[in-house]
């Protein structure tokens, strides 16, 4: 196993340094990992802190379907199930989701069962650009993931996570409009933008009022309008969403996306509290 781990980690490092984009890195990595880990389907998904999908790379899954439905799939999971898949190490679905519950989950009915996927391993985690993760699926009941594959994933996951976070950050840095994309996407007024920028710097309403020479009531009204337009309910969600907002305004979010977004925002807030 050490030789295999060393080879895979060297491959991850090399790909991270030469890949032009996150998608290029993930596509090449999935193809190289397929014979080593042994899987028929795979995907890597990057969500913003609002729960919206920013990027998908998939092997034998429909990328358009995952981009559209991933928040809904994740939003159906319980808090305990989502927390287990977000643990430091990857989790097998059989260890997290009871067999009797699977028929009730859209991810099985709509994504996994049609492709014959009977076992999968998943891990999602928080990073500066948002929430990233990977998923590997196997078809056929006779071939569940074993201790060898899980140990290999445990050993190579740190390098995968670092590479994905680095390339996702590079993606954001290359977006020339990223700084004010959130304001354009939400349709904020000039004064609402000023208030939100100061909130992002950690200022309280009274301090913002003093700087802008307005009343605290006015600040509260501007902030309430920004919350409504961004479809968030807390300052933490608002600030997190600023970092990942797309320049094109998205349609209203469904229940699953709101629920997944709330989970990701809580994860983000807990990480910030631990710094």
Phi, psi and omega per residue, in radians:
X1 nan -0.701 -3.141
X2 -0.982 -0.686 3.127
X3 -1.109 -0.768 3.125
X4 -1.108 -0.739 3.126
X5 -1.085 -0.802 -3.140
X6 -1.066 -0.742 -3.136
X7 -1.123 -0.778 -3.126
X8 -1.151 -0.766 3.128
X9 -1.097 -0.653 3.083
X10 -1.131 -0.677 3.103
X11 -1.122 -0.758 3.130
X12 -1.040 -0.806 -3.141
X13 -1.075 -0.801 -3.134
X14 -1.072 -0.818 -3.124
X15 -1.119 -0.677 3.135
X16 -1.093 -0.596 -3.095
X17 -1.401 -0.528 -3.042
X18 -1.797 -0.264 -3.087
X19 -1.239 2.426 -3.125
X20 -1.380 -0.315 -3.082
X21 -2.724 2.921 3.066
X22 -1.050 -0.758 -3.137
X23 -1.084 -0.741 3.111
X24 -1.065 -0.763 3.137
X25 -1.068 -0.858 -3.057
X26 -1.182 -0.698 3.136
X27 -1.078 -0.815 -3.131
X28 -1.173 -0.703 -3.123
X29 -1.144 -0.759 3.135
X30 -1.058 -0.711 3.137
X31 -1.138 -0.653 -3.131
X32 -1.337 -0.528 3.133
X33 -1.354 -0.410 -3.023
X34 -0.954 -0.879 3.139
X35 -1.291 -0.368 -3.105
X36 -1.379 -0.814 -3.113
X37 -1.565 -0.621 3.140
X38 1.463 1.533 3.095
X39 -2.594 2.737 3.105
X40 -1.722 -0.556 -3.116
X41 -2.250 2.683 3.124
X42 -2.834 2.738 3.027
X43 -2.753 2.768 3.000
X44 -2.291 2.305 -3.052
X45 -2.255 2.390 3.076
X46 -2.049 2.058 3.086
X47 -1.892 2.549 2.960
X48 -1.327 3.007 -3.128
X49 -1.232 -0.118 3.038
X50 -1.591 -0.052 -3.109
X51 1.636 -0.226 -3.139
X52 -1.280 2.481 -3.116
X53 -1.392 2.200 3.103
X54 -1.662 -0.574 -3.050
X55 -2.746 2.492 3.085
X56 -2.368 2.362 2.922
X57 -2.165 2.247 -3.031
X58 -2.386 2.599 3.030
X59 -2.096 1.904 -3.136
X60 1.215 0.193 2.878
X61 -1.929 2.742 3.067
X62 -1.409 2.051 -3.110
X63 -1.111 -0.654 3.119
X64 -1.128 -0.702 3.118
X65 -1.121 -0.766 3.134
X66 -1.145 -0.719 3.123
X67 -1.054 -0.667 -3.114
X68 -1.371 -0.728 -2.917
X69 -1.854 -0.169 -3.089
X70 -0.953 -0.805 3.113
X71 -1.064 -0.635 3.118
X72 -1.182 -0.727 3.102
X73 -1.052 -0.846 -3.110
X74 -1.205 -0.585 -3.124
X75 -1.159 -0.330 3.101
X76 -1.410 -0.287 -3.123
X77 -1.298 2.645 3.062
X78 -1.292 2.895 3.104
X79 -1.040 -0.697 -3.135
X80 -1.143 -0.703 3.126
X81 -1.164 -0.778 3.123
X82 -1.093 -0.693 3.140
X83 -1.128 -0.648 -3.137
X84 -1.194 -0.702 3.104
X85 -1.231 -0.327 3.110
X86 -1.720 0.195 3.090
X87 -1.189 2.893 -3.108
X88 -0.986 -0.565 -3.119
X89 -1.971 2.629 -3.128
X90 -1.046 2.608 -3.087
X91 -2.142 2.490 3.013
X92 -1.378 2.461 3.140
X93 -1.065 -0.593 -3.125
X94 -1.120 -0.404 3.134
X95 -1.530 -0.174 -3.013
X96 -2.019 -0.746 -3.009
X97 -1.956 2.124 -3.138
X98 -1.130 2.483 -3.129
X99 -0.948 -0.683 -3.105
X100 -1.169 -0.321 -3.085
X101 -1.560 -0.328 -2.984
X102 -1.127 -0.660 -3.141
X103 -1.091 -0.366 -3.107
X104 -1.564 -0.130 -3.079
X105 -1.744 2.282 -3.094
X106 -1.103 -0.566 -3.098
X107 -1.070 -0.605 3.075
X108 -1.310 -0.868 -3.063
X109 -1.100 -0.759 -2.951
X110 -1.690 -0.420 -3.034
X111 -2.025 -0.925 -2.955
X112 -1.429 -0.901 -3.082
X113 -1.034 -0.765 3.132
X114 -1.025 -0.440 3.129
X115 -1.739 0.075 3.115
X116 1.316 0.279 -3.131
X117 -1.307 2.120 -3.084
X118 -1.977 -0.172 3.135
X119 -2.657 2.412 3.068
X120 -2.529 2.787 3.073
X121 -2.201 2.357 -3.011
X122 -2.433 2.573 2.998
X123 -2.580 2.299 3.022
X124 -2.168 2.647 -3.094
X125 -2.675 2.813 3.134
X126 -1.569 2.409 3.026
X127 -2.482 2.986 -3.112
X128 -0.995 -0.688 -3.136
X129 -1.356 -0.201 -3.107
X130 2.592 -2.576 -3.136
X131 -1.930 2.108 -3.124
X132 -2.025 2.844 3.128
X133 -3.018 2.922 3.083
X134 -2.341 2.792 -3.112
X135 -2.587 2.303 3.065
X136 -2.188 2.302 -3.100
X137 -2.109 2.572 3.069
X138 -2.109 2.483 3.096
X139 -1.774 2.519 3.112
X140 1.674 2.190 -3.071
X141 -1.173 -0.332 -3.089
X142 -1.434 -0.045 -3.039
X143 -2.225 1.063 3.052
X144 -1.246 2.785 3.053
X145 -1.168 2.423 -3.107
X146 -1.900 -3.074 -3.089
X147 -1.083 -0.629 -3.123
X148 -1.095 -0.838 -3.116
X149 -1.157 -0.681 -3.140
X150 -1.176 -0.644 3.105
X151 -1.177 -0.700 3.099
X152 -1.091 -0.781 3.116
X153 -1.062 -0.720 3.131
X154 -1.050 -0.653 -3.073
X155 -1.381 -0.522 -3.097
X156 -1.710 -0.231 -3.081
X157 -1.008 -0.722 -3.139
X158 -0.993 -0.730 3.114
X159 -1.179 -0.692 3.094
X160 -1.073 -0.786 -3.101
X161 -1.128 -0.760 3.138
X162 -1.086 -0.764 -3.126
X163 -1.135 -0.769 3.138
X164 -1.124 -0.744 3.136
X165 -1.124 -0.719 3.125
X166 -1.082 -0.830 -3.085
X167 -1.270 -0.551 3.040
X168 -1.149 -0.691 3.090
X169 -1.123 -0.697 3.078
X170 -1.076 -0.675 3.105
X171 -1.047 -0.805 3.134
X172 -1.133 -0.684 -3.114
X173 -1.148 -0.542 -3.130
X174 -1.367 -0.226 -3.133
X175 -1.371 1.818 -3.048
X176 -1.096 -0.423 -3.090
X177 -1.745 0.158 -3.013
X178 -1.076 -0.594 -3.013
X179 -1.040 -0.763 -3.101
X180 -1.984 0.266 -3.130
X181 -1.051 -0.657 -3.126
X182 -1.076 -0.727 -3.109
X183 -1.190 -0.707 3.123
X184 -1.186 -0.726 -3.103
X185 -1.124 -0.630 -3.079
X186 -1.569 -0.175 -3.138
X187 1.208 0.721 -3.115
X188 -1.332 2.571 3.008
X189 -1.285 2.937 -3.131
X190 -1.043 -0.738 -3.122
X191 -1.261 -0.600 3.064
X192 -1.108 -0.668 3.078
X193 -1.079 -0.764 3.139
X194 -1.026 -0.783 -3.116
X195 -1.121 -0.799 -3.100
X196 -1.123 -0.702 3.101
X197 -1.042 -0.703 -3.130
X198 -1.265 -0.610 3.032
X199 -1.051 -0.727 -3.134
X200 -1.117 -0.440 3.098
X201 -1.470 -0.014 3.058
X202 1.637 0.156 -3.113
X203 -1.381 2.568 3.080
X204 -1.511 2.922 -3.066
X205 -1.004 -0.739 -3.118
X206 -1.115 -0.680 3.126
X207 -1.206 -0.675 3.104
X208 -1.130 -0.735 3.133
X209 -1.044 -0.721 -3.131
X210 -1.166 -0.736 -3.129
X211 -1.158 -0.697 -3.086
X212 -1.555 -0.080 3.138
X213 1.034 0.812 3.053
X214 -2.287 3.045 3.136
X215 -1.424 2.684 3.041
X216 -0.981 -0.552 3.091
X217 -1.076 -0.736 3.131
X218 -1.124 -0.706 3.097
X219 -1.066 -0.783 3.125
X220 -1.055 -0.696 3.141
X221 -1.149 -0.757 3.118
X222 -1.119 -0.706 -3.124
X223 -1.194 -0.688 3.096
X224 -1.083 -0.686 3.107
X225 -1.139 -0.708 3.120
X226 -1.138 -0.711 3.086
X227 -1.009 -0.812 -3.100
X228 -1.098 -0.778 -3.089
X229 -1.234 -0.576 3.140
X230 -1.509 -0.165 -3.128
X231 1.072 0.858 3.063
X232 -2.265 2.976 -3.123
X233 -2.213 -0.121 -3.121
X234 -2.356 2.806 3.090
X235 -1.120 -0.660 3.136
X236 -1.064 -0.801 3.110
X237 -1.085 -0.718 -3.111
X238 -1.069 -0.854 -3.102
X239 -1.156 -0.723 3.113
X240 -1.094 -0.697 -3.116
X241 -1.174 -0.531 3.114
X242 -1.001 -0.625 -3.048
X243 -1.293 -0.313 -3.021
X244 -2.228 0.166 -3.082
X245 -1.174 2.372 3.053
X246 -1.408 2.564 3.139
X247 -1.173 -0.304 3.111
X248 -1.723 2.244 -3.100
X249 -1.115 2.284 3.135
X250 -1.547 2.711 3.038
X251 -1.198 2.964 -3.131
X252 -0.986 2.493 -3.075
X253 -1.444 2.526 3.054
X254 -1.392 3.046 -3.088
X255 -1.052 -0.741 -3.116
X256 -1.081 -0.749 -3.138
X257 -1.164 -0.679 3.106
X258 -1.105 -0.715 -3.102
X259 -1.199 -0.776 3.095
X260 -1.115 -0.724 3.107
X261 -1.077 -0.697 3.112
X262 -1.131 -0.682 3.116
X263 -1.130 -0.789 -3.131
X264 -1.120 -0.688 3.123
X265 -1.114 -0.689 3.093
X266 -1.136 -0.703 3.096
X267 -1.066 -0.773 3.118
X268 -1.070 -0.797 -3.117
X269 -1.110 -0.690 -3.135
X270 -1.169 -0.615 3.109
X271 -1.180 -0.732 3.125
X272 -1.108 -0.670 3.136
X273 -1.155 -0.453 -3.115
X274 -1.528 -0.085 -3.141
X275 -1.285 nan nan
